[in-house]
Amino acid sequence: MSTVLIAILCGVLGLCVGSFLNVVIHRVPRKESVVRPRSHCPSCGTELANRDNIPLLSWMRLGGRCRECGERISVRYPLVELGTAALWIAAAVRFDGDWVLPAFLVFFASLLAISAVDLEHYIIPNRIVYPTIFVSIPLLAAAAAAQDQWGHFAHALLGGAVAFLVLLAVHLVSPRGMGFGDVRLSFVLGLFLGWLNPWAGHVFLGLFLGFLLGSLIGLALIALRRRGRKDHIPFGPFLAGGAVLAVLFGKPVVDWYLGR
């Protein structure tokens, strides 16, 4: 199957998965089931009909409002769906024909959900992190078996350990500046970034970009007086952003640094 067809398929599936991620983002922090009941309006509780539950199109057709009560539906819903589709298309292009693609699709979807929850609730839920780990390790192992790339799988496990230990050290030095949820998330990041490079180059690049993004945006928010110096800023989205950048664009940077 050509790269274009795979990318289109991933984009369409990404919209559908993004719709499910919206359920996860809304319900997981509230400790609700992500399976039951069916999707409903967060304002009036009316169960959504199938015609009102089509990714992106339903929100646009209804003008971003509930059909029953007329309350506004957050723009987060279509943004998450579009974001998932965009990330899945990017992953399809990046891993053209590679058996590891399904694992990275799960990775990107998880990062998006975690980032949205952290931005709104300042937490990184174990109910997303742990299932991601339990699904990702078998998917990476399957990719390694399919392509006889057990070295990559070993590097992935090593990368997860390295990233975890690095952020654990930061957490121990500054517990208020780095929550343990970020430490747990770092294992997931290291797992996937480690797959890409035998010397953990992508791991350190991803972490560096995460800290860089967090510092730059944090300084910008302070300069704009949107945050004070002592205000907490969720770090998960920056770690996720750094990881995505390292996955999609990190290879030439790592090769340059290693003198390849």
C-alpha positions in Angstrom: 0.0 0.0 0.0 1.4 3.4 -0.9 2.4 6.0 1.6 -0.4 8.3 0.4 -3.1 5.7 0.9 -1.7 4.8 4.4 -1.7 8.4 5.3 -5.3 9.0 4.2 -6.4 5.9 6.1 -4.5 7.0 9.2 -6.1 10.5 8.9 -9.6 9.1 8.7 -9.0 6.7 11.6 -7.4 9.5 13.5 -10.6 11.5 13.4 -12.5 8.6 14.8 -9.9 7.9 17.5 -9.9 11.6 18.3 -13.6 11.4 19.0 -12.9 8.6 21.5 -10.0 10.6 23.0 -12.5 13.4 23.8 -14.4 10.9 25.9 -11.2 9.9 27.6 -10.2 13.5 28.2 -13.6 14.4 29.7 -14.2 11.3 31.8 -10.9 10.0 33.1 -10.2 13.0 35.4 -13.7 12.5 36.8 -13.1 8.8 37.3 -15.9 7.8 35.0 -16.1 4.9 32.7 -14.9 5.6 29.1 -17.2 2.9 27.8 -20.6 3.6 29.4 -22.9 5.5 29.1 -22.8 6.6 25.5 -21.5 10.1 24.5 -23.8 12.8 25.8 -24.0 16.6 26.1 -21.9 17.7 29.1 -24.5 20.4 29.9 -27.9 18.7 29.7 -26.9 15.1 29.6 -28.8 14.2 26.5 -27.4 11.2 24.8 -26.0 12.1 21.4 -27.7 10.6 18.3 -25.4 8.9 15.7 -25.9 11.9 13.4 -24.6 14.2 16.1 -21.6 12.0 16.9 -19.7 12.2 13.6 -16.2 13.4 14.1 -15.7 17.1 13.2 -18.7 17.2 10.8 -21.3 17.1 13.6 -19.7 19.9 15.5 -19.5 22.1 12.4 -23.1 21.3 11.3 -24.5 22.2 14.8 -22.4 25.3 15.0 -20.6 24.1 18.1 -23.8 23.8 20.1 -25.9 21.0 21.6 -29.0 20.2 19.4 -31.2 19.9 22.5 -30.2 22.6 25.0 -28.2 25.0 22.7 -25.3 25.2 25.1 -21.9 25.7 23.5 -19.7 22.6 23.0 -16.0 23.3 23.6 -13.8 23.9 20.6 -11.5 21.4 22.2 -13.6 18.6 20.7 -12.9 19.3 17.0 -9.3 20.4 17.8 -8.6 17.0 19.5 -10.1 15.2 16.5 -8.1 17.3 14.0 -4.9 17.0 16.1 -5.2 13.2 16.3 -5.7 13.0 12.5 -2.7 15.3 11.8 -0.4 13.3 14.2 -1.5 10.0 12.7 -0.9 11.3 9.1 2.6 12.5 10.2 3.3 9.2 11.8 2.2 7.4 8.6 4.7 9.5 6.6 7.5 9.1 9.1 7.2 5.3 9.4 6.2 4.4 5.8 5.8 0.7 5.6 7.3 0.0 9.0 5.7 -2.5 11.3 6.3 -0.1 14.3 3.7 2.3 12.9 0.7 1.0 15.0 2.8 1.4 18.2 3.6 5.1 17.4 -0.1 5.7 16.5 -1.0 4.6 20.1 1.9 6.8 21.4 0.8 9.9 19.6 -2.9 9.4 20.6 -1.9 8.9 24.3 0.3 12.0 24.3 -2.6 14.1 23.0 -5.0 12.9 25.6 -2.5 13.3 28.4 -1.6 16.8 27.3 -5.3 17.9 27.1 -6.0 16.5 30.6 -2.8 18.0 32.1 -3.6 21.5 30.6 -7.1 21.4 32.1 -6.7 19.6 35.4 -2.9 19.7 36.1 -2.6 16.0 36.4 -1.2 13.1 34.3 -3.6 10.3 34.9 -2.3 6.8 35.6 -5.5 5.5 33.9 -3.9 6.7 30.6 -0.2 6.2 31.3 -0.4 2.6 32.5 -2.7 1.3 29.7 -0.4 3.0 27.2 2.6 1.1 28.6 0.7 -2.2 28.7 -0.3 -1.8 25.1 2.9 -0.3 23.7 5.4 -2.9 24.9 3.6 -5.8 23.1 3.2 -3.7 20.0 6.9 -2.8 20.0 7.8 -6.4 20.6 5.5 -7.5 17.7 7.3 -4.9 15.4 10.6 -6.2 16.5 9.6 -9.8 15.8 8.1 -9.0 12.4 11.3 -7.3 11.2 13.9 -9.1 13.3 14.7 -5.8 15.1 15.2 -7.0 18.7 18.0 -4.6 19.1 15.5 -1.8 18.6 13.3 -3.3 21.3 16.2 -3.6 23.7 17.0 0.1 23.0 13.4 1.0 23.7 13.5 -0.6 27.1 16.8 1.0 27.9 15.5 4.4 26.6 12.5 4.1 28.9 14.8 3.4 31.9 17.1 6.3 31.1 14.3 8.8 30.7 12.7 7.6 33.9 15.9 8.0 35.9 16.7 11.4 34.5 13.3 12.9 35.4 13.3 11.0 38.7 16.5 12.8 39.6 14.9 16.1 38.6 11.8 15.2 40.7 14.0 14.4 43.8 15.9 17.6 43.5 12.8 19.7 42.9 9.5 17.9 43.8 7.4 21.0 43.5 8.8 21.8 40.0 8.5 18.2 38.6 5.5 16.1 39.6 5.8 12.3 39.7 3.2 12.1 36.9 5.8 13.6 34.6 8.3 11.0 35.8 5.9 8.2 34.9 5.2 9.8 31.5 9.0 9.9 30.9 9.1 6.1 30.7 6.6 6.1 27.9 8.6 8.8 26.1 11.9 7.0 26.5 10.4 3.8 25.4 9.5 5.1 22.0 12.4 7.5 21.5 14.8 4.8 22.5 13.4 2.6 19.7 14.7 5.2 17.2 18.4 5.3 18.3 20.8 2.8 19.9 22.6 5.5 22.0 19.5 7.2 23.4 20.2 10.2 21.2 16.5 10.7 20.5 15.7 10.3 24.2 18.0 13.1 25.3 16.9 15.2 22.3 13.2 14.7 23.2 13.7 15.6 26.8 15.9 18.6 25.9 13.2 19.9 23.5 10.5 19.4 26.2 12.5 21.4 28.7 13.2 24.1 26.1 9.6 24.4 25.1 8.5 24.6 28.7 11.1 27.3 29.5 10.3 29.4 26.5 6.6 29.3 26.8 6.8 29.7 30.6 8.9 32.9 30.2 6.5 34.2 27.5 3.5 33.7 29.9 5.3 35.5 32.7 6.3 38.3 30.3 2.6 38.6 29.2 1.6 38.5 32.9 -0.6 35.5 32.3 1.3 33.6 34.9 3.4 34.5 37.9 6.9 33.2 38.8 5.4 30.9 41.4 2.4 29.7 39.4 2.3 26.1 38.4 2.5 25.4 34.7 1.7 21.8 33.5 4.8 20.3 32.1 3.3 17.2 30.4 2.3 19.0 27.2 5.9 20.3 26.8 7.3 16.8 27.3 4.8 15.4 24.8 5.6 18.2 22.3 9.4 17.6 22.6 8.9 13.9 22.1 6.7 14.4 19.0 9.3 16.8 17.5 12.1 14.3 18.2 10.2 11.5 16.6 9.3 13.4 13.4 12.3 15.6 12.9 15.0 14.4 15.3 17.0 12.0 13.0 19.0 14.6 11.1 19.7 16.4 14.4 20.9 13.3 16.1 22.9 12.2 13.1 24.6 15.6 13.0 25.4 15.5 16.6 26.9 12.0 16.4 28.9 13.0 13.3 27.2 10.6 10.9 
